[in-house]
Amino acid sequence: MLDLKKYGIVMWEEEKIGAFRRKLLAWYDEDKRDLPWRRTSNPYHIWISEIMLQQTRVDTVIPYYERFLDWFPTAADLAAAPEEKLLKAWEGLGYYSRVRNMQKAAQQMMADFDGEFPDSYEAIASLKGIGPYTAGAIASIAFGLPEPAVDGNVMRVLSRLFEVDLDIGVPSNRKVFQAMMELLIDPDRPGDFNQALMDLGSDIEAPVNPRPEASPVREFSAAYLHGTMDKYPIKAAKKKPVPVYLQGLIVENAQGQFLLEKNEAAGLLSGFWHFPLIEVDEFREEQMDLFEAAEPEAALELSPQESFEQDYQLAVDWQELIFPRVQHVFSHRKWQIQLTYGRTEDREHGAAAQVLWLTPEEFASYPLAKPQQKMWEAFQQARK
């Protein structure tokens, strides 16, 4: 057992821990949110919800959760799903490696667990893409095992309860909060206890505009009693995402179809379809400069449009239309996308990438990541 006193943390006596459990669970029984994944003990369903809820709001997740279960009702269905349907089911949630890992985990269940969801913490944690938090959530909620589920919400609540002087953003500090939870968790209702702390941390003790006076356990909170709520939790500021400048090329043929290509490279947005994107060092001062003749000293440098025509072997009539700048922020990059629109009479192309001519009505059949959706919305808005 980790010695919490080394970290300046003095835990409560058993009597106080029992009182805390009762108070928290009474509040949860009275005020818990009615959510679809709380109406089931099916570990497959709970797993899907937990993965989706990472970095995503509850109200956003609900329709995704319901559609995902409709498309892939069992681990066997998920294991056998074609990639494009898998990505389409996740379209808009971001962090697409998660759904790919889910499919690999489903394939593990088929190969190693006879198609069943494993029922021990160790076996659950052995599945691809499942870390300590998710394993604890599934083990406690689906199987009633007294396993903590320590996420950012829980660490925020614990930091204020005990005035913990540790940065919750440092991964190595997680073991301290894990040890605290092992002492606090209710052995009779571990799933409800974990979910109660999650609810408390995501609402009343949210990172922005918390309402500590409304907390059902405020009399247990050292930070509340000492007036130090604004100090906790301790968390260093994140590094700003690195800007990336991209030229987005929207090309339409005489049949009203648009050229989209599949991202076949590993990494960010792999497997998704999008308008051609060309990375540039920076944007010109004015978008209209794109259509002006190049200065003599710059004549040897191909513009993004010229590079596109050369690489795709398409003759394009670029239009003088001005579009709003499209921005999309990933965890570590900030895309700035400048759109250019052109028309072509050609349908044949020489692109090395996998390319399709699609009507806007056909877009719905292909997985399109959020930046692609934003580009299309900006294009439609400018053409009104």
N, C-alpha and C positions, 0 to 999 in steps of 0.2 A: 504493500500500500504506500502510495506517495505521501511523504511527510509535508502536509500543507503548511505547517508552521514555518518551514523554511522560506515560504513565499509570503509570510506575513498574514496568513489566513487562519483565523481561529474559528472552527466550526461550532455549531450549537450543540448543546446536550440533546440526548435522545428525546426528552420530553418536548423540547421546543421544536425539534424536527417534526415530531408527530403533530403538533399543533399547526405548524406550517402546512403540512400535507393536507390536513382536514380543511383548513381555510381555503387553500388553493383549489382543491377538488370540489368543494361546495360551490365556489364561484363558477367553476367550469361546468358543473352540472346545471347551473341556473342560466348561464350566459353563453355557452359554447355555440359556435356557428354551425348551422345545418349545412353540411357539405356532402356531396355525393360519396366521397371516399370514406366518410365517417359512418356511412350506413352499411358498411360491409366489413367483414374480417378476412376477406379474400386477399392473400398476400400479393398476388399478381396485380390486383387493382391498386392496392396501397403503394406498391413499388412504383407503378406508373405515375401516381399522383405525386409521390415524393420527388421523383426525378424532374417532373414538370414544374414543381413549385420552387425549384432552385432558381433564383434570380428572376422569378416571374410572379406577378400579382395573382391572388386567388381568383378574382373575377375574370381574369384573362384565361386562366388555366381551365376552368370548368368546361367550356365548349370543346377545347382540345382533348381533354380527358374523355369526355363522352364519345367524341368521334373516334379517338384512338381505340377504345374498347369495342366500338362498333366494327371497325376495320380489322382489328387484331384481338379477338375475344379471348384467345388463349396463348400460352407461351409457344405452342406449336405454330400458330398462325404468324406470330411475330418472327419466329426463327426462320420461316420460309418466305417472308415478305420480299418482293422485289425492291431494289434500292429506291427507284423513283417514287413508288407508293409510300415507302418508309419516310423519305424526305418530305413528300407532300403532306403527310400526316403531321410533321413537325414544323412545317413552313410558318415562319413568323415567330417562333419561340426562341430562335438563336441557339448558340452553343450546340451545333449539330453533331459534334462528336458524342454527345450524350445519347442520342437516339441510335447511333451506330453501335455504341457500347451496349445499349439495351438489347439490340438484336444479337450481339455476341453472347450476352448473358443468357438470353433465351435459348440459344444454341447449346450453351453449356448445360442448361437444365435438361434439354433433350438428350444430350450425350451422357451426362453424369448422374442425373437425378430422375431418370425415367419420365421426364416431362413434367415433374412436379416441382413446386417451389420448395427449396430446402427449408427446414424448420429449426435449425440451430444458428446461433449468431455467427459461429466460425464458418459454416457452410454458406450462409448468406453473404458474408464479407468476402468469400472467395470468388463471387461472381464479378464479371467484368463491369467496371464503372461504379461499383458500390463501395463507398468508403465507410468509415466508422459511423458517421451521422446517419446515413441511410440504412445501414445494417441495424443500428440501434432502433431506429424508427419502425422498421418492418418487424424486427424481433419482438418489440414491446407491444405494438399495436395489433399485429396479426396473430402473434403466438403467446402474448402475455408474459414474455420473459423480462426480468428486471434489468434491462439494458438501457443505459442512458442514450439519448439522442441529442448531441451537443452541436447546435448550429449558432449562427450569429445572434439570433434572437435570445437564445438561452444564455449565451455568454454575456449579453447585455444585461439581462435580469440579474444573473449571479454577480456581475461586477458591482451592481448597485446594492444588492442585498448585503454583500460582505466588504464593500469598498476595496475591490481587488486592484492593486497597482501593477497590473500587467497589461501589455498591449494585446488586445484580442485579435489583431490582425497578424500577429506573429504565429506561424503554425506550431512552433515548439511549445507555445503556452497552452495549447489546447488540452494537453494531458492534465494540466492543473484543474481546468474546468470539468474534465471527465472524472477526475478523482472526487471533486466536490459533488457531482451528480450521483456518483455511486453511493454516497452517504445519504443524499437527500431523497432519492427516488422512492416512490411508494411501492413496496414489493407486491402489494395486492392489486394495484391498479397502475402498473407502469406505463401502459400506453396512454391512458388518460392523463397521467401526471406529465409525461413528455409533451403531449399536445396542449395541455393547459399552459405550460411555460412558453411554448411556441406562440400561442394566442396572446398571452400577456406581453411578450416581447415585440410582437408585430403590430400591436394596437396601443394599449395603454402606455407601454414603455417603448414605443417606437423611437427610432433614431432621430426623427424630426417631430417637433411639437408633442412631446410626451405629456401625459396627464397623470403624474405620480399620485396626486391627491385622490384619484379614482381607483388606484390599485387595491385589490382585495387583500394584499399582503403588505400594505404600506408600513404597518407597525413592526414588521420584521426587517425592513430595509434600513440599513445603516446610513446609506446615502440620503434617504428621505429624512430620517431623524436628525442627521447632522447638517442638513442643508447643502450637501455636496453633489446633488443630482447632476449639475452641469459639468462636473469633472469626469463622471463615469458614463460609459466605459472609456478606457484609454485606447485610442486608436490613431496611429500616425496617418497623415494624409497620403492618399494614393498618388503615384506618379501620373502625370498627365499623359493621355494617349498620344502617340507620335502621329503627326499629320501625314497623310498620303494623298497625293494629287492624281486624279484619274480623269481621262477624257472618255466620256460615254458616248458611243456612236449609235444613233438610232437610224436604221436604214430600212426604208419601205420600198417594196416593188410595185409594179403596175397593178397587181392583183390585190393590193391592200394588205399584203403580208409583211411581217417584220422579221428581220434576221436575228435569231438568238443562237447562242452557242453554249455548249455544255462545258462547265469547268471540270476538266479531268485531272487537274493537278492535285496532289495531296495537300491537305491543310485547309485553310480558310475557305468555306463555302464549296468544298469539293462535292461534285455531283449535281450542283444546281445549274439552272439555265439562266442566262442573262444577256443583255445587250453587250456587244464587244466593248471591252474596257482596256484602255492603253494608259499605263502609268507615265506621268511626265514629271519633270523636275519642279515645275511651278506653272501657274496659269499666266496667260498674257494679261496686261492691265485691263483691256477691254475685250469682251467676247467677240466684237465685230472684227478685231484684228485677225481672227481666224480666217476671214474671207478675203483679206487684203493680200496683195502680192508681197512676197518675202523681200526683204532688203538684200542687196547683192551679196553681202558677207554671210547671210544666213541661208543662201539659196541651196547650199550643199546639204543642209539639214532637212530631212523630211518632216513634214507636219504629221500629227497623228492621223489626219484624214488620208494623206498621201501614203503613209505606212499601211493603213488599212486597205486602200485600193490595191496596193502592190501585193500584200500578203494574201488577200482574198480574191484577187484577180476580178474585181468588180469595178465598173465605171460608175461613179456616183456623182449626182448633181447636188452639191451641198447647198442648203437653203439658209438664207440670212434671217434666221429666227433666234430670238433671245429667250433663254430659259432661266428660271431661278436655279441657283446653285443647290445641289443636293448634298446633304451631309448625313453620314451614318457613323455612329461611334461604336466600336467594338471595345473589348476590355483593354486592349493595348494599342489600338490604332484608331485614328479618326479619318475616315474617308471624306474627301472633298471631291465631288464629281461635277464636272462641267459638261453639259449635254450639247451635242451637235446633231442636227437632223439632215438627212439626205435622201434623195430618191434615185432609184435605178430601174432601168428597163430589163436588166439581166436577172435571171434566176440561177443560172449556173455559176459556181464559184470554185475557187481553188484553195479554199481554206484547209489547213491541216487539222484544225479542230473539228469536233462533231458539231455540225451546224444544221439548223432547220429554219425554213420559212413558215411562220405561224401567224394566223389571224389573231386579233385580240381575244376572240371567243375561245380559241384553243389554248390560251395561256393557262386556263384553269386546270388543264390536264397534266401540266408539268410543274415540278417543284421550282418555285421562284423565291429566292431569298429576299429579305427585307430591303436591301439597297436597290434591287431590281424593281420591286414594287414602288419604291419612292421615285425612281427614275420615270416609270410609266405614269405615275400620278402627276409629276411635274410636266411631262410632255403633254398630257391631255389638258392640263390647266392652261398651258401656254397656247394651245391651238384653239381654245374656245373663242 
